[in-house]
Amino acid sequence: MSTPIKNRYDFVLVFDVKDGNPNGDPDAGNLPRVDAETGQGLVTDVCLKRKVRNYVQLTKDTEAGYDIFVKEKAILNQQIEKAYADLNIDLTKPPADAADGKKRNKEGQGQGSEIQKARDKMCADYFDIRTFGAVMSTGANAGQVRGPVQLTFARSVDQVVTLEHSITRMAVATEAEAEKQSGDNRTMGRKNTVPYGLYVAYGFISPALAAQTGFTEEDLGILWKALTDMFEYDRSAARGLMATRKLIVFKHSSALGDAHAHKLFEAVKVVKNTDVPRNFADYTLTIPEKDAFPGIEVIVH
C-alpha cells in the first residue's frame, strides 16, 4: 500500500431522496429524521458511514486490508483478539517485553506496547478503522483510533414533509391470527416517506490523523468512489429513490490547509427554482471555479 495522504481535503456531498425514508428515527416510530424547529430533514453521519462500509465490504471483500470492523452481526472483541493472535501475542502469559510489565495485569488483555501493535494491526486490516477510527478498548484492548475522515449530519436544503402511508399484507403470521379474523387474513402496517428532499453533508480529511492510521491515496480513491456510488448498492423499497448528485472536493496544497472549511462550503450554493421541488432539476447548484481559491484544487465527482 502507498504512503498516507499528505494533503488536507474538505468536501461537500449532495444527495437526494424521492418517495422514501433516507434515515428513520427509531425513537419516533421510524419516521424520517427532521429538525423540529425548521422542519429540515436530517441524515446522521452514522447512516452515511454505514453505507460507505457496506460499499467497501461489497466491492473489496476478498482483498487484504479492506475488511470492515463494524459490520452486521460482528462480535468486535473477537476481531480484536484475532489481531493479537495474528501478532503471536499470548494474552494468557506475561508480556514478552519486560518493559510492558513483568506479569499480565489482567489475563486476556494487552498492555504497554502490545496495545500499540494491536492498534496498528487493526488499522492495517480494517478500512473503516483507517478511515473513520474506532473504539477498541474493550475485551483484549487495542486502544482507540481517531479517524482522519469525519462527516457531519446531512441536512435538507428545504423543509421536508414526512408522510405516513397505510399498507396491507394479505396474510397473517399465525393460525391464531387467521382464526381471529375468520380467514380474512389481513395485516395492517405503516410506511413513512419523504416526497422529495435534497440533502447536503460536509466532510473533512486530516493528513495528520491519516499518518497515524495509515489512510492512503488508494483508500482516498475508494472513499470517493463509495460516496458517489453507495446508493446504487443500497436499494430498498423503504428508501425510495436515492442518489448522490454531486461530490465537490476541495484539495488543499498543504497538510494544514489553505482556507477555512466554512468559507469553502459557503461557496457551494443550492437554490430551489420552484415552490414545491420534486426533482433535482428543481434546484440550481452553483460550484466555485477550479481556481477560485489560491492553493486549492476544486474537484467535482
N, C-alpha and C positions, 0 to 999 in steps of 0.2 A: 504494500500500500504506500501511497505517496506521503509526503510530509504534511503536517497540519496547515490549514489555511493561514495566510499572512494578512489578509485584508479584512476590514470591518464591512459588514453588509447590513443594510436596513431594507425591509421590503413591505409591500402592500399587496394583500391578497383580496381580490374582488370576486365574489361568487354569488349565485342566486339560487332560489328555490321557487318552484311553481307547483301549487296544489300538493304540498307535502309538509311534513313536520321535520325541520332540519335538526332540532335538538330538543327532545321532550324533557320536561321537568317532572321527575318522579314525585316531588313534593306537591305538585299541582295537578294530579291526575294525568300526567304526561302531556299536558298542554304545551305548545311551543313556548319557549322561554321569552319573556318580554320584560322590558324596563317598565316598572309600574307607574313611573311618573311621566315618561314620554311616549310610551306605547311602542317604542322601537324594539324590534326583535333582537334576541341575543343567541349566540352560539358560543359555548365555552371553549377555552383553549384546550381543555382535556379532550373534548369531542374532536377537534381538528387533529390533535396529535394521535388520537386513536386511528383516524383514517390514514394518516401517514404510516403508522406502524403496520396497519393491515395491508397497505400497498406494498411496502417493503417485504413483508412476510410472504406475500403472494408472488412477487416478482424475483426475489433474491433468496428464496427459501433454501436452496441447495448450496449456496456459496458461503464459505467460511468467513466469519467476521460480520455477517449480516443477519445473525439470529436476532430475535426480539425477546427482550426480557419480560416486559409486561404484555402478555398475550392471554387469550381466552383460556381459562382453566389452568393457568400456570401456577405452580407452587414455588414461590420466589426463593424460599430458603433452600430448596433442593438445588436450584441453579447456582446459588452462592456456594453451597457445599461442593458442587461439581467443579467450580473454579479452583478450590483448594486441592481437590483430588487430582485435577489436571496438572497442578503445580507440584504434586508429590509432597504436600504439606500434611502431615498426620496430626490432626487436631486432638488426638487422644494421648499424645506424648508431649514431653517438654519441647519447647521451641529448639530448632536445630542451631539457631544463632543465639549464643549466650546473651547478646545484647538485648534480645527480646524477652529475657527472663530465664531464670533457672528452672522454673516449673510452669505448668499450664495453669493460669489463673482460674479459668473455667473450661472444663472439658468440652470439646466440640466448638470452641470459639477462638478465632485468630487474635493475635496480639502483636504489638510492636510493628516491625517492618513487614510482617506477614500480611497485615491489613492492606498496606500499600501495594504489595504484589498482587493480592487478590483483586483489589480495585482496578489495577492496570489490566489484569487479565479479563475482567468483566467488560471494561471499556473496549478492549481489542475484539472481544467475541460478539458484543451486542450493539447493533446500530443505534437503537433508541437510547442506550445509556451514553454512548459517544455524543449523541445529538441533543437529547433533552435532559440528561442527567438522571439520577435515581437515588433513592434512599435504600441502602443495602446494609444498614447497621443491625438488622435482625438476624436471628439464627447464628450462623458461623461468623458473621460480621465482616463485610467488605467495605465498611465505611459509607460515606456519602459522596456523590458527584454532582456538581453544579454544571448543567449542560450549557454549551455555547449558544444553542438556538432557543430563543424564548418567544412565545406568542401571546398576544392579547386576546381577550374575548372578541369575537366578531359582532358588530352592531349593524343593524339595518340602516340604510340611508334615511328611510322614512318610516313612519309609523306602520305597523302591520296589523292586520285583522286576523284574530285567531278564531277559527270556525270549528264547531263540533258537529259531526255527522253521525246519525244513527245508521247502523248496519245490521243485517240479519244473516245468521247462519242457519241453513236448512237442516240442521242436525243437532243432536244433543250428545253429551258425553257418556251418560249412564242410562241404564234401563229404568232406574227410579225417576229420572227426569222425564223420560218418554211416557211413563205411566201417569205422572202428574199432569202432563199436557194432553193426555188422551190420544197420543200418537201424532199430535201436531208437530212436535219435534222442531221447534224454533228457538234459537238463542239470539238475544239482542245484545248489541255491543256499541261502542263509540269509536269514532276515528277523528283525530284532530289534525287540522291542516292550516297552512297559511296560503291564501290565494296567490300572492306573489311577494317576494322580498328580495332586495338586493343588499348583500351584506359586505362589510369591509372589515378585515382584520389586519393587524400590524405585527411585524416580526423583526427581531434583532439577532445578529450573529456576531459573537465576540471572538476574535482570534486569540486573545489571551486565554480564554477558557477552552478554546479548541486545542491549544497546545497542551493543556492538562489532560484532555480526554482522547486526543489523537484524531479529532474530526478533520478529515482530509478534503482535498478538492474533489475526489471521487464521491465522497459522502455528500458534499455540497450539490453535485450534479444530480445525485439520486433524490435529494431533498426537493430540488426544483421540479424534477420530474413527478415526484409524488404529489406535490401541491397542485400541479396543473392537471394531473390525470386521476387523482384519488377518487373522485366521484364516479368515474367511469367503471370502477370495480367495486362500487359500494351501493349498487342499485337495490331499492326496496320500495314496495308499494307504499309503505308508511312515509318515506321521504320524498315521494313525488319525483319531480324532475329537478335535479341539482347539477350545477356545472360551474367550474372555475372559468370566469370570464376574462380575467387579466391577472397576471402576476408581475408587478412592477418592482424591479430590484435596483437598489442604489448601492453600487460598489465603490467604496472609498479607496483612495490611493494609499492609505496608511492603516496601521493597526488601530490607532486611536480615533481615526475618522477625520473628515474634513468639513463637516457641518452637523448641526444638531438634528437629531432624527425628526423632531416635530416640525422643523422647517421643511424638511424633505416631504414629509407626509402631507403637509398643508398645500404643497404644490400639485398634489393629485386631487382633482376636483370631480365630484359626481353630482350632476344636477338633473332632476327629472324635467321632462318637457311635455308632460301631460298630467292632468289632475289625478287620474287613477292608474298608476303604472301596472301593467300586467306582463311586460316583457322587458328584456334587457335593452331592446331598441327604444324603449320609452325613456331612456336616460342618455345623457351626454357625458362621456368620460373624457376628461382632459388630463393628458400626461405631459410632464415637462420635457423639453427638448433634451437630446442626449448630452449636450454641453451646457445645460442650464446652470449647473453648479460647478465651480472650479474644483478640480481634483476628484470629481465624482462621475462615474460612468452610469448612465441610466440604461438598464437592460429590461426589455419587455418580453415576457413569455406569453 
